[in-house]
Each structure stands twice: as structure tokens, then as C-alpha cells.
């Protein structure tokens, strides 16, 4: 058990260089919100931005707003802002669609760039939708195409001369373990394969260096650490060296070289623009832009430092209370979350939620706690860990109301 006192933790908060950012978010009083890795908090400026868009831009200017308010370039504008967070250049990222759709596009692009190779390699514990998309695409293409799923420890052995692309999540959604992006990418390239990185649990949470790592493609979501709101638009990255060689597998009109020429035949737009497909959701994109703008003002090194310190504090506080640690103990190998295991993890999480501590549960037995340094205080982590410890030690989670499974866990 830590020898720190609540007074010392309060002193940490008083000296926190990121503390002012908390005021930019709506965080309900009396709630310890450790689920920003599933849904980020609401930025205070988002409601006013959406009100202005609805009443003034849509309501008053109507369709003129595509030009007058530059709606048409919103996906590129937000993409360029996200690029600054993931070590990419302007013109290499675009905000569009969902993570799943973007993954389909990037996997299809990678397969197209590696003719004669049809295998997608991923790890067995990758986020399920990533595996489902790879399975669906492989089934659709048929022939030599397929998904090879292996344990993380066997990724290198899976890189045969039939592998076109390696598809991995940078930060594991359950354990929070971080891949060495540069090393994995190098090994894939040495084997003649390309790499697609899923940054959904990385962007806005820790420094990412796509270009410095030699990355080919990446995707990610906007509703976690970017605080874009439920179902926020996703984004994709294509390294400039690949952009004009891609024949988009989803060739929608917004990705056409001249969408308002209304040609019958598809001609892909130059650069990242060809990765657009259908008309973007302007309301959702505008909300995402607010959250992304906040993230671009953050010193990511300070954010990472605070995240690691929070994780270490949480793990130290819950040590010895009957929960198995499911995330790396070494903070540099851990994303911005901590994960614990217990056979009765679901009712424990329900008891926590009833006591004002919001985390989430991932089957079969993982309790997951997101650490969002922009609006989470060290004192919040302290209190949340103490509540968890008390619930486990008193077995308060055994109450009948905590046993009923909700649809969303």
C-alpha cells in the first residue's frame, strides 16, 4: 500500500501543468470518470459550436454554407489538425467515416499495392472489429486472400512471402500494452509487407510518430481521447509515398477528382482526397474539430508523463486487494489505461458505477480504467482506487442488482 497521503496527492494536482485544461470540459461533480478511453468528456465549447452551426450556418445560410462556411474542406482541415498529434504531415490525414470503414479502405489499399500476396496478418487479441473487417474483406476477395491470426509473440514468424499487410492496434484495447511501432514496421517492411496501425487508443493519449516510424497507413476514432462525441467521425492516414498509387476500394463521389463535374466514370482525386467516400456528417465533424483543437494545444510529453504517473498510482493503491494486474507494470509499455482481472469483474464494475466511479468491463474478466490527463486529477484516481479497493474487500459487488448484464458493458 502506498505511503502517500491525500494531502500529497492534492499537492500533485496543485502543481500539475495540465490542470487548466480541466476547465475546458464538462465533468459532472461527484463523478470519477475513468472511461475516457471509451467515450471522452464533453468539451464546454462543443454545444455553442453546434448551436451556431445549426442555427446560423444550416438554419440561415442553408446550402450556401458548403462554400460560405467552408464545410467542403472540413474533413481535410480536421485531418491536418490530427496529423499534428500522430507525427504526420499536412495532407496525409483526413477525417472521414468510421474506424471500421477506414480500416476496410486501408487494408484494401495495402492489398492492391502488394499483388501476388493475399494474406493479412494480425494478432489474435486484436480489437474484434478489426479482425471482422479483415475477415470480411478476405472473404469478399476470395482466392489467395485470407487473415492469419497469431499470438503477439509469434508475429515475426508469421511474416512469410505471402503476407501483404500487417494490421495491428498500437495500444491493446484490453491490456493497454503498447507495440514498438518503429520495430514492428521495420520487420514487416523487411518481409515485403505493409502495415496498417489502429490508433484508436493512442491518438490524444500518448505521443505517436507515424512518419518517424516509417508507417504506411493508420486509422483511428474520434470519440475517445479526442473528445469528439459518441459516434464521432474517424480518421485515416496514408503516407505520401503511397497516396497516388492507391486505387480506392470504396470509390465514392467525394473522392472523385471533380465531384461536381458529375462524370459517369470515377477518377480518383490526387493525394489524400481520394480516401473520401460519401458526404461527410458536418454536425459530427464540427463537434470533433472542437475536441481536436484542444488536443493540438497540449504538450504531449507532459500529458504522457501525467498519464504514466496516474497509472502507477492506481496500481499501487489497489495492490494486494485480490485483483490481478492485466496491464504492463512498466509504465512506458502501457497506454493511457490500467487493466485488472477478476472472475467477477462485471458485477464489480457495476458496483463501482453505482458508487460514482465510471470504468468499463471487457469480457471475459477485465476491468478497464481510462486515464485522461486533460480532465482527470490525481485526486480522482486516488479516490477511485480507494472505492474499488473497498468494494472488493467488502464484496459489495455480490448484491443482486449488480449481477444483471446491460447491453453495453
C-alpha positions as CSV (number, residue, x, y, z in Angstrom):
1,X,0.0,0.0,0.0
2,X,1.3,3.4,-0.9
3,X,2.6,5.7,1.9
4,X,1.4,8.8,0.1
5,X,-1.3,10.9,1.8
6,X,-4.3,12.6,0.3
7,X,-2.6,15.9,1.1
8,X,0.4,14.9,-1.0
9,X,-1.9,13.9,-3.9
10,X,-3.6,17.3,-3.6
11,X,-0.2,18.9,-3.9
12,X,0.4,16.9,-7.1
13,X,-2.8,18.4,-8.5
14,X,-1.8,21.9,-7.5
15,X,1.5,21.6,-9.4
16,X,0.0,19.9,-12.5
17,X,0.8,22.0,-15.6
18,X,-2.2,20.4,-17.4
19,X,-4.7,21.3,-14.6
20,X,-6.1,24.3,-16.5
21,X,-7.4,22.0,-19.3
22,X,-10.0,20.5,-16.9
23,X,-12.0,23.8,-17.1
24,X,-12.4,23.2,-20.9
25,X,-14.6,20.1,-20.2
26,X,-17.9,19.4,-18.6
27,X,-17.1,16.9,-15.8
28,X,-20.1,16.2,-13.5
29,X,-19.4,16.9,-9.8
30,X,-19.1,13.8,-7.6
31,X,-18.2,11.6,-10.5
32,X,-14.8,9.9,-11.0
33,X,-14.7,9.4,-14.8
34,X,-12.2,6.7,-15.8
35,X,-13.8,5.8,-19.1
36,X,-12.4,8.4,-21.5
37,X,-10.8,5.6,-23.4
38,X,-14.4,4.6,-24.5
39,X,-16.1,8.0,-24.6
40,X,-14.3,11.3,-23.9
41,X,-15.9,14.0,-21.9
42,X,-17.8,16.9,-23.5
43,X,-15.8,20.0,-24.3
44,X,-17.5,23.1,-23.0
45,X,-17.3,24.8,-26.4
46,X,-19.0,22.0,-28.3
47,X,-22.6,22.9,-27.5
48,X,-22.1,26.5,-28.7
49,X,-20.3,25.4,-31.8
50,X,-23.1,23.0,-32.7
51,X,-25.7,25.7,-31.9
52,X,-24.0,28.1,-34.2
53,X,-23.8,25.5,-37.0
54,X,-27.4,24.6,-36.7
55,X,-29.0,28.0,-36.3
56,X,-26.7,30.2,-38.3
57,X,-24.9,28.1,-40.8
58,X,-27.5,25.4,-41.6
59,X,-30.5,27.4,-40.4
60,X,-29.8,30.7,-42.1
61,X,-27.3,30.1,-44.8
62,X,-28.5,26.6,-45.7
63,X,-26.7,25.0,-48.6
64,X,-24.6,28.1,-49.2
65,X,-22.6,27.0,-46.1
66,X,-20.7,24.4,-48.1
67,X,-18.9,27.4,-49.6
68,X,-19.6,30.3,-47.2
69,X,-18.5,28.4,-44.1
70,X,-16.1,26.0,-45.9
71,X,-17.9,22.8,-45.0
72,X,-16.4,21.2,-48.0
73,X,-12.9,21.3,-46.6
74,X,-13.8,20.3,-43.0
75,X,-12.5,16.7,-43.4
76,X,-9.2,18.0,-44.6
77,X,-9.0,20.7,-42.0
78,X,-9.7,18.3,-39.1
79,X,-7.3,15.8,-40.7
80,X,-4.5,18.3,-40.8
81,X,-5.0,19.0,-37.1
82,X,-5.0,15.3,-36.2
83,X,-1.8,14.9,-38.3
84,X,0.0,17.1,-35.7
85,X,-1.0,14.6,-33.0
86,X,0.3,11.5,-34.7
87,X,3.6,12.5,-36.3
88,X,2.2,13.0,-39.8
89,X,2.4,15.9,-42.3
90,X,-0.3,18.1,-43.6
91,X,-2.1,16.3,-46.4
92,X,-1.5,12.8,-45.0
93,X,-4.6,12.6,-42.8
94,X,-8.3,13.0,-43.5
95,X,-11.3,12.8,-41.1
96,X,-14.0,10.6,-42.6
97,X,-16.4,7.7,-42.0
98,X,-15.8,5.2,-39.1
99,X,-12.8,3.4,-38.0
100,X,-14.2,0.1,-39.4
101,X,-14.8,1.6,-42.8
102,X,-11.4,3.3,-42.9
103,X,-9.8,0.0,-42.0
104,X,-11.5,-1.7,-44.9
105,X,-10.2,1.1,-47.2
106,X,-6.7,0.9,-45.9
107,X,-6.5,-2.9,-45.9
108,X,-7.9,-2.9,-49.5
109,X,-5.3,-0.3,-50.5
110,X,-2.5,-2.3,-49.0
111,X,-3.6,-5.5,-50.7
112,X,-3.8,-3.6,-54.0
113,X,-0.2,-2.4,-53.6
114,X,1.1,-5.9,-53.0
115,X,-0.2,-8.0,-55.9
116,X,0.6,-11.7,-55.6
117,X,0.4,-11.5,-51.8
118,X,-3.0,-12.1,-50.3
119,X,-2.5,-12.6,-46.5
120,X,-3.4,-10.1,-43.8
121,X,-1.6,-10.8,-40.5
122,X,-3.0,-9.7,-37.1
123,X,-2.8,-10.9,-33.5
124,X,-5.5,-13.0,-32.0
125,X,-6.2,-10.4,-29.3
126,X,-6.7,-7.5,-31.7
127,X,-9.9,-5.5,-31.3
128,X,-12.6,-7.7,-32.7
129,X,-14.0,-5.3,-35.3
130,X,-10.5,-5.1,-36.8
131,X,-10.5,-8.8,-37.2
132,X,-14.0,-8.9,-38.5
133,X,-13.2,-6.3,-41.2
134,X,-10.2,-8.3,-42.3
135,X,-12.2,-11.5,-42.4
136,X,-15.0,-9.9,-44.4
137,X,-12.6,-8.3,-46.9
138,X,-10.7,-11.5,-47.3
139,X,-13.9,-13.5,-47.9
140,X,-15.2,-10.9,-50.4
141,X,-11.9,-11.0,-52.4
142,X,-11.6,-14.8,-52.2
143,X,-8.8,-16.7,-53.9
144,X,-5.5,-16.4,-52.1
145,X,-6.8,-13.8,-49.7
146,X,-7.1,-14.6,-46.0
147,X,-6.5,-13.5,-42.4
148,X,-3.7,-15.1,-40.4
149,X,-4.2,-14.6,-36.7
150,X,-1.3,-15.4,-34.4
151,X,-0.3,-14.7,-30.8
152,X,1.6,-11.4,-30.3
153,X,4.8,-13.4,-29.6
154,X,4.6,-15.1,-33.0
155,X,4.1,-12.1,-35.2
156,X,7.6,-12.2,-36.7
157,X,7.2,-15.9,-37.5
158,X,4.0,-15.2,-39.4
159,X,5.7,-12.8,-41.9
160,X,6.0,-15.1,-44.9
161,X,6.3,-14.1,-48.6
162,X,2.6,-14.4,-48.9
163,X,1.9,-11.6,-46.5
164,X,0.7,-8.3,-48.0
165,X,-0.2,-6.3,-44.8
166,X,0.1,-6.5,-41.1
167,X,-2.8,-4.9,-39.2
168,X,-2.3,-4.1,-35.6
169,X,-3.7,-1.9,-32.8
170,X,-0.9,0.3,-31.4
171,X,-2.3,0.1,-27.8
172,X,-4.1,-3.1,-26.9
173,X,-7.7,-2.4,-26.0
174,X,-7.8,-4.8,-23.1
175,X,-4.3,-4.8,-21.6
176,X,-3.1,-1.4,-22.7
177,X,0.2,-2.9,-23.9
178,X,2.0,-0.7,-26.4
179,X,3.6,-2.1,-29.6
180,X,7.0,-0.8,-30.6
181,X,5.7,0.9,-33.8
182,X,9.1,1.5,-35.4
183,X,10.4,-2.0,-34.8
184,X,7.2,-3.8,-35.9
185,X,7.0,-1.6,-39.0
186,X,10.7,-2.3,-39.8
187,X,10.3,-6.1,-39.5
188,X,7.2,-6.0,-41.7
189,X,8.9,-4.0,-44.4
190,X,11.9,-6.3,-44.3
191,X,9.5,-9.1,-45.1
192,X,8.0,-7.1,-48.0
193,X,4.7,-6.3,-46.2
194,X,2.9,-3.0,-45.4
195,X,1.5,-2.1,-42.1
196,X,-1.9,-0.6,-41.0
197,X,-1.9,0.8,-37.5
198,X,-5.1,1.3,-35.5
199,X,-4.5,4.4,-33.3
200,X,-7.9,4.4,-31.6
201,X,-6.3,4.1,-28.1
202,X,-3.3,6.2,-28.9
203,X,-4.2,9.4,-30.6
204,X,-4.6,12.2,-28.0
205,X,-3.3,9.8,-25.3
206,X,0.4,9.5,-26.0
207,X,3.0,10.6,-28.5
208,X,2.7,8.9,-31.9
209,X,5.4,9.2,-34.6
210,X,4.0,7.7,-37.8
211,X,6.5,9.1,-40.2
212,X,9.5,8.7,-38.0
213,X,8.5,5.0,-37.7
214,X,8.1,4.6,-41.4
215,X,4.4,3.8,-41.1
216,X,2.3,3.1,-44.3
217,X,-1.3,3.5,-43.1
218,X,-3.2,4.2,-40.0
219,X,-6.8,4.6,-38.8
220,X,-8.3,5.8,-35.6
221,X,-11.5,7.1,-33.9
222,X,-12.6,10.5,-32.7
223,X,-14.7,9.7,-29.7
224,X,-12.1,8.6,-27.2
225,X,-9.2,10.8,-26.3
226,X,-10.1,13.3,-29.0
227,X,-13.5,14.0,-27.2
228,X,-15.5,14.3,-30.5
229,X,-18.7,12.8,-29.0
230,X,-20.4,9.5,-29.4
231,X,-20.0,8.1,-32.8
232,X,-17.7,10.9,-33.8
233,X,-16.0,10.7,-37.3
234,X,-12.9,8.6,-37.6
235,X,-9.7,9.4,-39.5
236,X,-7.2,7.7,-41.7
237,X,-3.5,8.3,-42.6
238,X,-1.8,7.4,-45.8
239,X,1.9,8.2,-46.2
240,X,2.5,10.5,-49.1
241,X,4.7,7.9,-50.9
242,X,1.6,5.7,-51.3
243,X,-1.2,8.2,-51.9
244,X,-1.3,8.4,-55.7
245,X,-0.7,4.7,-56.2
246,X,-3.9,3.7,-54.4
247,X,-6.9,2.5,-56.3
248,X,-9.6,3.2,-53.6
249,X,-11.7,0.1,-52.8
250,X,-14.6,2.5,-51.9
251,X,-14.7,5.0,-54.8
252,X,-17.3,7.4,-53.7
253,X,-18.2,10.8,-55.2
254,X,-16.4,12.9,-52.6
255,X,-13.2,11.1,-53.5
256,X,-13.6,11.9,-57.2
257,X,-11.1,14.3,-58.8
258,X,-14.0,16.6,-59.8
259,X,-17.0,15.6,-57.7
260,X,-19.2,18.4,-59.0
261,X,-18.4,17.6,-62.7
262,X,-20.7,14.6,-62.1
263,X,-18.8,12.4,-64.5
264,X,-20.1,8.9,-65.0
265,X,-16.6,7.4,-64.7
266,X,-14.6,7.5,-61.5
267,X,-11.3,9.4,-61.5
268,X,-9.6,9.5,-58.1
269,X,-8.7,12.8,-56.6
270,X,-4.9,13.4,-56.1
271,X,-3.4,12.7,-52.7
272,X,-5.3,12.0,-49.5
273,X,-8.6,13.4,-51.1
274,X,-9.3,10.1,-52.9
275,X,-9.8,8.4,-49.5
276,X,-13.1,10.3,-49.0
277,X,-16.2,8.4,-50.0
278,X,-19.7,9.8,-49.2
279,X,-20.8,13.2,-47.9
280,X,-19.3,13.9,-44.5
281,X,-21.5,14.5,-41.4
282,X,-20.9,18.2,-40.9
283,X,-22.6,18.3,-37.5
284,X,-20.4,15.4,-36.2
285,X,-17.3,16.7,-37.9
286,X,-17.7,20.2,-36.3
287,X,-18.0,18.6,-32.8
288,X,-14.9,16.6,-33.5
289,X,-13.0,19.7,-34.5
290,X,-13.6,21.3,-31.1
291,X,-12.0,18.3,-29.3
292,X,-9.1,18.0,-31.7
293,X,-8.3,21.7,-31.4
294,X,-7.9,21.3,-27.6
295,X,-5.6,18.4,-28.1
296,X,-3.4,20.4,-30.5
297,X,-2.6,22.8,-27.7
298,X,-1.4,20.1,-25.3
299,X,2.3,19.3,-24.6
300,X,2.1,15.6,-25.4
301,X,5.2,14.8,-23.3
302,X,3.6,16.4,-20.2
303,X,0.4,14.5,-21.0
304,X,2.3,11.2,-21.2
305,X,4.2,11.9,-18.0
306,X,1.0,12.6,-16.1
307,X,-0.8,9.5,-17.6
308,X,2.1,7.2,-16.6
309,X,2.2,8.7,-13.1
310,X,-1.6,8.2,-12.7
311,X,-1.3,4.6,-13.8
312,X,1.4,3.9,-11.4
313,X,-0.6,5.5,-8.6
314,X,-3.7,3.5,-9.3
315,X,-1.9,0.2,-9.5
316,X,0.0,0.9,-6.3
317,X,-3.2,1.7,-4.4
318,X,-5.1,-1.5,-5.5
319,X,-2.2,-3.8,-4.9
320,X,-3.0,-6.8,-2.7
321,X,-6.8,-6.4,-2.8
322,X,-7.5,-9.6,-4.8
323,X,-7.3,-8.2,-8.3
324,X,-4.9,-9.5,-10.9
325,X,-3.0,-6.8,-12.8
326,X,-3.7,-7.3,-16.6
327,X,-1.6,-4.4,-17.9
328,X,2.2,-3.9,-18.1
329,X,3.6,-2.8,-14.8
330,X,6.3,-0.8,-16.6
331,X,4.6,2.5,-17.5
332,X,6.4,3.0,-20.8
333,X,4.9,-0.2,-22.1
334,X,1.4,0.8,-21.0
335,X,-1.0,3.1,-22.8
336,X,-3.2,5.6,-21.0
337,X,-5.2,3.0,-19.1
338,X,-4.8,0.4,-16.4
339,X,-6.5,-3.1,-16.6
340,X,-7.3,-5.5,-13.9
341,X,-8.7,-9.0,-13.9
342,X,-11.2,-10.7,-11.6
343,X,-13.6,-13.6,-12.3
344,X,-16.5,-11.4,-11.1
345,X,-15.2,-8.3,-13.0
346,X,-18.7,-7.4,-14.4
347,X,-20.6,-7.0,-11.1
348,X,-17.5,-5.3,-9.5
349,X,-17.7,-2.7,-12.3
350,X,-21.4,-2.3,-11.8
351,X,-20.8,-1.7,-8.1
352,X,-18.2,0.9,-8.9
353,X,-20.5,2.7,-11.3
354,X,-23.2,2.8,-8.6
355,X,-20.6,4.4,-6.3
356,X,-19.7,7.1,-8.8
357,X,-16.6,5.5,-10.4
358,X,-17.0,5.0,-14.1
359,X,-14.8,2.5,-15.8
360,X,-15.8,-0.3,-18.2
361,X,-15.7,-4.1,-18.5
362,X,-14.3,-6.2,-21.3
363,X,-15.2,-9.9,-21.4
364,X,-14.4,-12.3,-20.0
365,X,-12.9,-10.7,-16.9
366,X,-11.2,-7.4,-17.5
367,X,-11.9,-4.2,-15.6
368,X,-10.6,-1.3,-17.6
369,X,-9.8,2.2,-16.4
370,X,-9.0,5.0,-18.8
371,X,-6.7,7.8,-17.7
372,X,-7.4,11.1,-19.4
373,X,-5.0,13.6,-18.1
374,X,-6.7,16.7,-19.6
375,X,-9.6,16.5,-17.2
376,X,-8.7,13.8,-14.7
377,X,-7.0,14.8,-11.5
378,X,-4.6,12.7,-9.4
379,X,-7.1,13.0,-6.5
380,X,-9.8,11.5,-8.8
381,X,-7.5,8.5,-9.4
382,X,-6.8,8.3,-5.6
383,X,-10.5,8.3,-4.7
384,X,-11.5,5.9,-7.5
385,X,-8.9,3.4,-6.4
386,X,-10.0,3.5,-2.8
387,X,-13.6,2.9,-3.8
388,X,-12.5,-0.1,-5.9
389,X,-10.5,-1.5,-3.0
390,X,-13.4,-1.1,-0.6
391,X,-15.9,-2.8,-2.9
392,X,-13.6,-5.8,-3.5
393,X,-12.7,-6.2,0.2
394,X,-16.3,-5.9,1.4
395,X,-17.7,-7.9,-1.5
396,X,-20.3,-5.3,-2.0
397,X,-20.5,-6.4,-5.7
398,X,-22.4,-9.5,-4.7
399,X,-25.6,-7.6,-4.4
400,X,-28.3,-8.9,-6.8
401,X,-28.7,-5.6,-8.7
402,X,-25.0,-5.7,-9.8
403,X,-25.4,-9.2,-11.4
404,X,-27.7,-8.2,-14.3
405,X,-25.9,-7.7,-17.6
406,X,-26.5,-4.5,-19.5
407,X,-26.3,-4.4,-23.3
408,X,-23.3,-2.1,-23.2
409,X,-20.5,-3.1,-20.8
